[in-house]
């Protein structure tokens, strides 16, 4: 790979003073799948950005329809400086087995206003429902102290039925490539031609762009998921 001519590029930048407040990047929300009516894990994350000219203090996160429990995972409050972005981690706990849609919002204050609480718009997310034999997404705490996820491919029903009792199942950590998002059909279906493998396959997602991703950091998320399959086999 390589170019035949000198790589020129033209860029035009436009700058303006932001007049926003607390932005919630809904398209980057990370949540686990529901597997046979049960959350695959309980950690979740959503990026937030301070688009105002003053500090913003995120005071909490709340469910708007009382269908599930939700609390911030790291600290009771988080401060964002003007222009700062960061992932906000939280924990989920369902009070109703039938929950398939998340509806939540953040509450916050700003340094230039009274202590009155403001709210973001409601985030609405349709959860993905999976069978326990399907590849499904679970979340975990990454070594960088952020929430990441992996796709777990369980052994097929045929593989488990023909296996010896009390067999030790191997776990394969699929280091598929730096920067690749694992929540895709490409990753979920890459082993379809070998459906009856006797083992669990964990495919952690890429955390950074191609230029700075480190395979050694991907080894750790894979190990974080090794204990998870043990609780799945008997379901």
C-alpha positions in Angstrom: 0.0 0.0 0.0 1.2 3.5 -0.8 0.5 6.6 -2.7 1.9 7.5 -6.1 1.9 11.3 -5.5 2.7 13.6 -2.6 -0.2 13.4 -0.1 -1.7 16.9 -0.1 -4.8 17.7 1.9 -6.8 21.0 2.3 -8.5 21.8 5.6 -10.7 24.6 6.6 -11.5 25.1 10.2 -14.4 27.2 11.6 -14.5 28.2 15.3 -17.4 29.6 17.2 -18.2 30.1 20.9 -20.4 27.2 22.1 -23.8 28.1 23.6 -24.8 24.6 24.6 -24.9 22.8 28.0 -24.4 19.1 28.8 -24.4 17.0 25.6 -25.1 13.3 25.8 -23.7 11.2 22.9 -26.5 8.6 22.6 -25.0 6.9 19.6 -21.9 5.9 21.7 -23.9 4.3 24.4 -22.5 0.9 25.6 -24.9 -1.5 27.2 -25.0 -5.3 27.5 -27.5 -7.6 25.7 -30.3 -9.3 27.4 -29.8 -13.1 27.3 -32.8 -15.3 27.9 -34.4 -12.4 29.9 -31.3 -11.6 32.0 -28.8 -8.8 31.6 -25.5 -10.3 30.4 -23.7 -7.9 32.8 -24.6 -4.7 34.7 -22.1 -2.1 33.7 -22.9 0.5 31.0 -21.4 3.8 29.7 -22.3 6.8 27.7 -20.0 9.7 26.7 -20.9 13.2 27.8 -19.5 16.6 26.8 -19.6 20.1 28.4 -20.6 22.5 25.6 -21.0 25.5 27.9 -18.6 28.2 29.1 -18.6 27.1 32.8 -18.1 24.0 34.9 -20.9 21.4 34.9 -21.5 19.1 37.8 -23.3 15.8 37.0 -25.2 15.0 40.1 -26.8 11.7 39.1 -28.6 9.5 36.6 -32.2 8.4 36.9 -34.7 6.1 35.2 -37.8 8.1 34.0 -40.4 5.3 34.2 -39.2 3.4 37.3 -38.8 0.2 35.3 -35.2 -0.4 36.4 -32.5 0.7 38.9 -29.7 2.9 37.6 -26.8 4.5 39.5 -23.5 6.1 38.6 -20.7 3.6 38.9 -17.6 5.6 39.9 -18.5 8.7 41.9 -21.6 10.3 43.3 -20.9 13.4 41.2 -18.6 14.2 38.2 -17.4 17.7 37.2 -16.7 18.6 33.6 -14.7 21.7 32.6 -15.8 23.7 29.6 -15.1 21.7 26.4 -14.3 18.5 28.3 -15.6 15.1 27.2 -15.5 11.8 29.1 -17.4 8.5 29.4 -19.9 8.3 32.2 -20.1 4.8 33.8 -23.3 3.5 35.4 -24.8 0.3 36.7 -28.1 -1.2 35.7 -30.4 -3.4 37.8 -33.8 -4.5 36.5 -36.8 -4.6 38.7 -39.0 -6.0 35.9 -37.9 -9.1 33.8 -39.9 -7.7 30.8 -37.8 -4.5 30.5 -36.6 -4.2 26.9 -36.2 -0.4 26.6 -33.9 1.9 28.6 -35.2 5.4 29.4 -33.0 7.6 31.5 -31.6 11.1 31.9 -28.8 12.9 33.7 -29.3 15.6 36.3 -26.7 18.4 36.7 -25.9 21.8 37.9 -23.7 24.6 36.5 -21.3 26.9 38.4 -22.9 30.1 37.0 -26.4 29.3 38.1 -28.3 28.7 41.3 -28.1 25.2 42.8 -31.2 24.2 41.0 -31.1 20.9 39.1 -31.2 20.8 35.3 -31.9 17.7 33.3 -30.7 16.4 29.9 -33.2 15.1 27.4 -34.3 11.5 27.9 -32.1 8.8 26.3 -34.2 6.0 24.9 -32.5 2.8 23.9 -33.9 -0.5 22.6 -32.0 -3.4 24.2 -30.9 -6.3 22.1 -32.5 -9.7 23.0 -30.4 -12.8 22.5 -30.6 -16.5 23.1 -28.0 -18.0 25.4 -26.5 -19.9 22.5 -26.1 -16.8 20.4 -23.1 -14.5 20.3 -24.0 -11.8 22.8 -22.4 -8.6 24.2 -21.3 -8.3 27.8 -19.6 -5.3 29.5 -16.8 -5.1 32.0 -14.4 -2.6 33.6 -11.4 -2.1 31.3 -7.9 -1.7 32.8 -8.0 2.0 31.7 -10.9 2.3 34.3 -13.5 2.8 31.5 -16.4 0.5 30.5 -15.7 -1.7 27.5 -17.4 -4.7 26.1 -16.8 -8.0 24.3 -18.8 -10.4 22.2 -19.1 -13.8 23.8 -19.7 -16.8 21.5 -21.0 -19.8 23.6 -20.5 -23.4 22.5 -23.5 -24.8 20.6 -26.1 -27.0 22.1 -24.8 -30.0 20.0 -21.3 -29.4 21.4 -22.4 -29.4 25.0 -24.7 -32.4 24.6 -21.9 -34.6 23.1 -19.3 -33.5 25.6 -18.1 -35.5 28.6 -19.4 -34.5 32.0 -17.4 -31.9 34.0 -15.2 -31.1 31.0 -13.0 -28.1 31.3 -14.1 -25.8 28.4 -11.3 -23.7 26.8 -11.7 -20.0 26.3 -10.3 -18.5 23.1 -9.5 -14.8 23.2 -10.1 -13.6 19.6 -7.7 -10.7 19.1 -9.3 -9.7 15.8 -7.6 -6.5 15.0 -6.8 -3.1 16.6 -9.5 -0.5 16.4 -12.3 -2.8 15.3 -15.7 -2.5 16.9 -16.7 -6.0 18.0 -20.5 -5.3 18.0 -21.0 -6.2 14.4 -22.3 -9.0 12.3 -18.7 -9.5 11.0 -17.5 -10.4 14.5 -20.6 -12.2 15.7 -20.7 -14.5 12.6 -17.1 -15.0 11.8 -17.2 -18.6 13.3 -20.5 -19.6 11.7 -18.7 -22.1 9.5 -17.4 -23.9 12.6 -20.6 -24.0 14.6 -19.8 -26.8 17.0 -16.5 -25.7 18.5 -16.1 -27.0 22.1 -15.1 -23.8 23.7 -16.0 -20.2 24.4 -14.8 -17.4 22.1 -14.4 -13.9 23.6 -13.9 -11.1 21.1 -13.1 -7.8 22.9 -13.7 -4.5 21.1 -11.0 -2.1 20.1 -10.5 0.8 22.4 -8.6 3.3 20.2 -7.8 4.1 16.7 -5.5 1.9 14.5 -2.4 4.0 15.1 -2.3 3.7 18.9 -4.1 0.5 19.8 -2.0 -1.9 21.8 -2.6 -5.7 21.6 -1.3 -6.1 25.1 -4.2 -4.0 26.4 -6.6 -6.3 24.6 -5.3 -9.3 26.4 -6.5 -7.9 29.7 -10.2 -7.4 28.6 -10.2 -11.0 27.3 -9.1 -12.3 30.7 -11.7 -10.3 32.5 -14.4 -12.3 30.6 -13.0 -15.7 31.3 -15.0 -16.2 34.5 -18.3 -15.2 32.8 -18.8 -18.4 30.7 -18.7 -20.6 33.8 -22.0 -19.2 34.9 -23.6 -19.5 31.5 -23.1 -23.1 30.7 -25.7 -24.4 33.1 -28.4 -21.9 32.2 
